[in-house]
C-alpha cells in the first residue's frame, strides 16, 4: 500500500528571505533614473534617449545613434545629445 504524505505546514516565525539591493546599487539606479528623467529626448532630433554600454562605460544617448560604430558614430555623436554616466560614489552626469 502506498501512502502520500502532505508537507507539514510552516511553523517558523522567521520571514522568507528577500533580495535587497546594496546602497551602491540603489545610488546607481537613482542616478540612471534621474538622467533619464532630466534628459528624456534628444534636443537635435526629438528621439528618446537610451542607456547604452560603450567601451565599458554607460552612456545616455540619442536612440538614433543606435548601434553605429566607427566614423559614422563619431559624426553622428557630434550632432545628437550624448552624456556619460558616472556611477561612482562621488560621481555625477558629465556632458
Buried (B, 14 or more C-beta within 10 A) or exposed (E): EEEEEEEEEEEEEEEEEEEEEEEEEEBBEEBBEEBBEEBEEBEEEEBEBBEBEBEEEBBBBBBBBBEEEEEEBEEBBEEBBBBBBBBEEEEEBEE
